């Protein structure tokens, strides 16, 4: 996802989906032969990197819960 998005609502929905997948996807990853991401890495991505994705007004489009 680009660091600056034109459609903040769509970007927020995409990041909400990825957040859900990070929280609930470990079993599916294992079933598909993948190694799940470590919890600390997932948390870092959600709380640090995703806050750098900005909408048209320069505001973060996603805030971690």
DSSP file (Angstrom, degrees, kcal/mol; ACC not computed):
  #  RESIDUE AA STRUCTURE BP1 BP2  ACC     N-H-->O    O-->H-N    N-H-->O    O-->H-N    TCO  KAPPA ALPHA  PHI   PSI    X-CA   Y-CA   Z-CA
    1    1 A X              0   0    0      0, 0.0     4,-0.1     0, 0.0    10,-0.0   0.000 360.0 360.0 360.0 138.0    0.0    0.0    0.0
    2    2 A X        -     0   0    0      1,-0.1     3,-0.1     2,-0.1    52,-0.0  -0.289 360.0-121.4 -67.8 157.3    1.4    3.4   -0.8
    3    3 A X  S    S+     0   0    0      1,-0.2    51,-3.5    50,-0.1     2,-0.5   0.786 103.6  43.3 -69.7 -27.7    2.3    5.8    2.1
    4    4 A X  B    S-a   54   0A   0     49,-0.2     2,-0.3    52,-0.0    51,-0.2  -0.984  76.9-171.6-121.4 123.5   -0.1    8.4    0.8
    5    5 A X        -     0   0    0     49,-3.0     3,-0.2    -2,-0.5    -2,-0.0  -0.850  24.6-151.8-116.3 150.6   -3.6    7.3   -0.4
    6    6 A X  S    S+     0   0    0     -2,-0.3     2,-0.8     1,-0.2    50,-0.3   0.814  93.2  51.5 -85.1 -33.6   -6.4    9.1   -2.1
    7    7 A X     >  +     0   0    0      1,-0.2     4,-2.2    48,-0.1    -1,-0.2  -0.801  63.6 176.7-108.9  90.2   -9.2    7.0   -0.7
    8    8 A X  H  > S+     0   0    0     -2,-0.8     4,-2.5     1,-0.2    -1,-0.2   0.861  79.0  54.9 -63.1 -37.3   -8.6    6.9    3.1
    9    9 A X  H  > S+     0   0    0      2,-0.2     4,-2.1     1,-0.2    -1,-0.2   0.919 109.7  45.9 -64.3 -43.3  -11.8    4.9    3.7
   10   10 A X  H  > S+     0   0    0      2,-0.2     4,-2.1     1,-0.2    -1,-0.2   0.905 113.2  50.1 -65.9 -41.3  -10.8    2.1    1.4
   11   11 A X  H  X S+     0   0    0     -4,-2.2     4,-2.4     1,-0.2    -2,-0.2   0.907 109.5  51.6 -63.4 -41.4   -7.2    2.1    2.8
   12   12 A X  H  X S+     0   0    0     -4,-2.5     4,-2.4     1,-0.2    -2,-0.2   0.917 109.4  49.6 -62.0 -43.5   -8.6    1.9    6.3
   13   13 A X  H  X S+     0   0    0     -4,-2.1     4,-2.0     2,-0.2    -1,-0.2   0.891 110.5  50.5 -63.4 -39.5  -10.9   -1.1    5.4
   14   14 A X  H  X S+     0   0    0     -4,-2.1     4,-2.3     2,-0.2    -2,-0.2   0.922 112.0  46.9 -63.8 -43.7   -7.9   -2.9    3.8
   15   15 A X  H  X S+     0   0    0     -4,-2.4     4,-2.3     1,-0.2    -2,-0.2   0.845 108.9  54.8 -69.3 -33.0   -5.8   -2.4    6.9
   16   16 A X  H  X S+     0   0    0     -4,-2.4     4,-2.3     2,-0.2    -1,-0.2   0.902 108.8  49.5 -63.4 -40.0   -8.7   -3.6    9.1
   17   17 A X  H  X S+     0   0    0     -4,-2.0     4,-2.7     2,-0.2    -2,-0.2   0.942 111.4  47.6 -63.3 -47.0   -8.8   -6.8    7.1
   18   18 A X  H  X S+     0   0    0     -4,-2.3     4,-2.6     1,-0.2    -2,-0.2   0.879 110.1  53.3 -63.0 -36.8   -5.0   -7.3    7.4
   19   19 A X  H  X S+     0   0    0     -4,-2.3     4,-2.0     2,-0.2    -1,-0.2   0.928 110.3  47.3 -61.8 -44.7   -5.3   -6.6   11.1
   20   20 A X  H  X S+     0   0    0     -4,-2.3     4,-2.4     1,-0.2    -2,-0.2   0.919 111.7  50.8 -60.8 -44.2   -8.0   -9.3   11.4
   21   21 A X  H  X S+     0   0    0     -4,-2.7     4,-2.1     1,-0.2    -2,-0.2   0.894 108.8  51.2 -63.4 -40.0   -5.9  -11.7    9.3
   22   22 A X  H  < S+     0   0    0     -4,-2.6    -1,-0.2     1,-0.2     4,-0.2   0.893 114.9  44.1 -61.9 -38.5   -2.9  -11.1   11.5
   23   23 A X  H  < S+     0   0    0     -4,-2.0    -2,-0.2    -5,-0.2    -1,-0.2   0.837 130.2  21.7 -75.6 -33.1   -5.0  -11.9   14.6
   24   24 A X  H  < S+     0   0    0     -4,-2.4     4,-0.3    -5,-0.1     3,-0.3   0.368 103.1  81.8-117.9   3.3   -6.8  -14.9   13.2
   25   25 A X     X  +     0   0    0     -4,-2.1     4,-2.5    -5,-0.2     5,-0.2   0.465  57.9  93.7 -97.5  -0.6   -4.6  -16.3   10.4
   26   26 A X  H  > S+     0   0    0     -4,-0.2     4,-2.3     1,-0.2    -1,-0.2   0.912  88.5  48.4 -60.5 -43.2   -2.0  -18.4   12.1
   27   27 A X  H  > S+     0   0    0     -3,-0.3     4,-2.4     1,-0.2    -1,-0.2   0.920 112.5  48.5 -63.6 -42.9   -3.9  -21.6   11.8
   28   28 A X  H  > S+     0   0    0     -4,-0.3     4,-1.7     2,-0.2    -1,-0.2   0.897 109.5  53.2 -63.9 -39.6   -4.6  -21.0    8.1
   29   29 A X  H  <>S+     0   0    0     -4,-2.5     5,-3.2     1,-0.2     4,-0.3   0.937 110.4  46.9 -60.1 -46.4   -0.9  -20.2    7.5
   30   30 A X  H ><5S+     0   0    0     -4,-2.3     3,-1.6     1,-0.2    -2,-0.2   0.917 109.7  53.3 -61.9 -43.3    0.2  -23.5    9.1
   31   31 A X  H 3<5S+     0   0    0     -4,-2.4    -1,-0.2     1,-0.3    -2,-0.2   0.822 109.7  49.3 -60.9 -31.6   -2.4  -25.4    7.1
   32   32 A X  T 3<5S-     0   0    0     -4,-1.7    -1,-0.3    -3,-0.2    -2,-0.2   0.396 123.7-104.0 -89.8   2.4   -1.0  -23.9    3.9
   33   33 A X  T < 5S+     0   0    0     -3,-1.6     2,-0.3     1,-0.3    -3,-0.2   0.665  79.3 127.9  86.3  16.4    2.6  -24.7    4.8
   34   34 A X      < -     0   0    0     -5,-3.2     2,-0.6    -6,-0.2    -1,-0.3  -0.687  61.4-118.7-102.6 158.8    3.6  -21.2    5.8
   35   35 A X        -     0   0    0     -2,-0.3     3,-0.1    -3,-0.1    -5,-0.0  -0.855  34.3-121.8 -92.8 124.9    5.2  -20.1    9.0
   36   36 A X        -     0   0    0     -2,-0.6     2,-0.1   -10,-0.1     3,-0.1  -0.306  32.0-100.6 -63.2 150.8    3.0  -17.6   10.9
   37   37 A X        -     0   0    0      1,-0.1    -1,-0.1     2,-0.1   -11,-0.0  -0.471  44.0-101.2 -68.3 141.7    4.5  -14.2   11.6
   38   38 A X    >>  -     0   0    0     -2,-0.1     4,-2.2     1,-0.1     3,-0.6  -0.355  29.6-118.5 -61.5 144.9    5.8  -13.8   15.1
   39   39 A X  H 3> S+     0   0    0      1,-0.2     4,-2.5     2,-0.2     5,-0.2   0.863 113.3  55.1 -54.7 -38.9    3.4  -11.8   17.4
   40   40 A X  H 3> S+     0   0    0      1,-0.2     4,-2.0     2,-0.2    -1,-0.2   0.868 108.3  48.5 -65.2 -35.1    6.0   -9.1   18.0
   41   41 A X  H <> S+     0   0    0     -3,-0.6     4,-2.5     2,-0.2    -2,-0.2   0.930 111.2  49.6 -69.5 -45.3    6.4   -8.5   14.3
   42   42 A X  H  X S+     0   0    0     -4,-2.2     4,-2.4     1,-0.2    -2,-0.2   0.924 112.2  48.4 -58.8 -44.5    2.7   -8.4   13.7
   43   43 A X  H  X S+     0   0    0     -4,-2.5     4,-2.8    -5,-0.2     5,-0.3   0.895 110.1  51.8 -64.3 -40.3    2.3   -5.9   16.5
   44   44 A X  H  X>S+     0   0    0     -4,-2.0     4,-2.5    -5,-0.2     5,-1.1   0.929 110.3  48.6 -61.5 -45.8    5.1   -3.7   15.2
   45   45 A X  I  <>S+     0   0    0     -4,-2.5     5,-2.3     3,-0.2     4,-0.3   0.941 115.7  43.6 -59.7 -48.4    3.6   -3.6   11.7
   46   46 A X  I  <5S+     0   0    0     -4,-2.4    18,-0.2    -5,-0.2    -2,-0.2   0.920 123.1  34.2 -66.2 -45.2    0.1   -2.7   13.0
   47   47 A X  I  <5S+     0   0    0     -4,-2.8    -1,-0.2    -5,-0.2    -2,-0.2   0.749 132.0  23.1 -87.2 -23.5    1.3   -0.1   15.6
   48   48 A X  I  <5S+     0   0    0     -4,-2.5     4,-0.2    -5,-0.3    -3,-0.2   0.846 125.0  35.5-109.2 -53.0    4.3    1.5   13.8
   49   49 A X  I > <S+     0   0    0     -5,-1.1     3,-1.9    -4,-0.3     4,-0.2   0.924 113.4  53.6 -75.1 -44.1    4.2    1.0   10.0
   50   50 A X  G > <S+     0   0    0     -5,-2.3     3,-1.4     1,-0.3    12,-0.3   0.777  98.8  64.4 -66.6 -23.8    0.5    1.3    9.4
   51   51 A X  G 3  S+     0   0    0      1,-0.2    -1,-0.3    -6,-0.2    -2,-0.2   0.640  93.2  64.9 -71.5 -11.3    0.3    4.6   11.2
   52   52 A X  G <  S+     0   0    0     -3,-1.9     2,-0.7    -4,-0.2    -1,-0.2   0.539  77.1  97.6 -86.0  -7.0    2.6    6.0    8.4
   53   53 A X    <   -     0   0    0     -3,-1.4     8,-2.1    -4,-0.2     9,-0.4  -0.748  64.6-164.0 -85.0 118.4   -0.1    5.5    5.8
   54   54 A X  B     -aB   4  60A   0    -51,-3.5   -49,-3.0    -2,-0.7     6,-0.2  -0.794  13.9-135.2-113.9 145.8   -1.7    8.8    5.3
   55   55 A X    >   -     0   0    0      4,-3.1     3,-2.1    -2,-0.3   -49,-0.1  -0.156  48.5 -79.2 -82.1-176.5   -5.0   10.0    3.8
   56   56 A X  T 3  S+     0   0    0    -50,-0.3   -50,-0.1     1,-0.3   -49,-0.0   0.786 131.4  50.7 -58.8 -29.6   -5.3   13.1    1.5
   57   57 A X  T 3  S-     0   0    0      2,-0.1    -1,-0.3     3,-0.0     3,-0.1   0.389 121.6-103.9 -90.0   4.4   -5.3   15.5    4.4
   58   58 A X  S <  S+     0   0    0     -3,-2.1     2,-0.3     1,-0.3    -2,-0.1   0.527  78.6 133.5  87.9   5.9   -2.1   14.0    5.9
   59   59 A X        -     0   0    0      1,-0.1    -4,-3.1     2,-0.0    -1,-0.3  -0.658  66.0-101.8 -90.5 145.5   -3.9   12.1    8.7
   60   60 A X  B     -B   54   0A   0     -2,-0.3    -6,-0.2    -6,-0.2    -9,-0.1  -0.416  24.8-150.8 -60.9 138.0   -3.2    8.4    9.5
   61   61 A X  S    S+     0   0    0     -8,-2.1     2,-0.4   -11,-0.3    -1,-0.1   0.627  77.4  40.7 -87.1 -12.7   -5.9    6.2    8.0
   62   62 A X        -     0   0    0     -9,-0.4     2,-0.5   -12,-0.3    -1,-0.2  -0.995  58.5-170.8-141.5 132.1   -5.6    3.5   10.6
   63   63 A X        -     0   0    0     -2,-0.4   -16,-0.1    -3,-0.1   -17,-0.0  -0.988  29.0-123.1-119.8 126.5   -5.1    3.6   14.4
   64   64 A X              0   0    0     -2,-0.5   -17,-0.0   -18,-0.2    -2,-0.0  -0.335 360.0 360.0 -64.8 146.7   -4.4    0.3   16.2
   65   65 A X              0   0    0     -2,-0.0    -1,-0.1     0, 0.0   -18,-0.0   0.471 360.0 360.0 -76.8 360.0   -6.7   -0.6   19.0
